């Protein structure tokens, strides 16, 4: 392990683990005494949109862990985007999806612990991606600390 673990990396790995674990918990909880079943992030009415939050968290956490602990060297860019840019886009998407579940009509169900912790995990992924972006890649810099000109 030749890379230093930064707080942003820890936030992404922990948030990714929380996102995937709590996608299996109750997102929509049946009201007390109704006799209904709770619905997880993989259940009917939530699948597949709600599962993206857990899968994005899992992917981001695994990629960060692999680059830090398993000496996996990823390419510098994918389709012209840096990994920090991809992390920002994916975590912003996951956060918007998670926040969207706050405003949908849940019918007779209440918001369950799985939904609340998945929302927090998605926000954690976004915070970690922003921190990683701000402390990391500043892009190529030319002579004198100036960015290269296109011409």
Helices and strands as residue ranges (DSSP letters): H 7-22, E 26-29, E 39-40, H 51-69, E 77-78, E 81-82, H 83-103, E 110-111, H 113-135, G 143-145
